[in-house]
């Protein structure tokens, strides 16, 4: 566990399966979450994460009681500070 540098909230880190980049997640699962962690870790000890974009799959996972997480970028009050300027 670590803390967000801008708001102090507890976060966990995961590696996106689609981009292979680290992403901060809210520490606790959420009923509104759309990110599933899978078993296994990258060489640095971070879990792999998959964003579930299919509504039917997401609804099924929620109905089955899966632990789903929310990107901390979606909930951090200071998220704009961390966005890259392109």
Helices and strands as residue ranges (DSSP letters): E 2-3, E 10-16, E 22-26, E 35-41, E 47-51, H 55-63, E 68-69, H 72-75, G 79-82
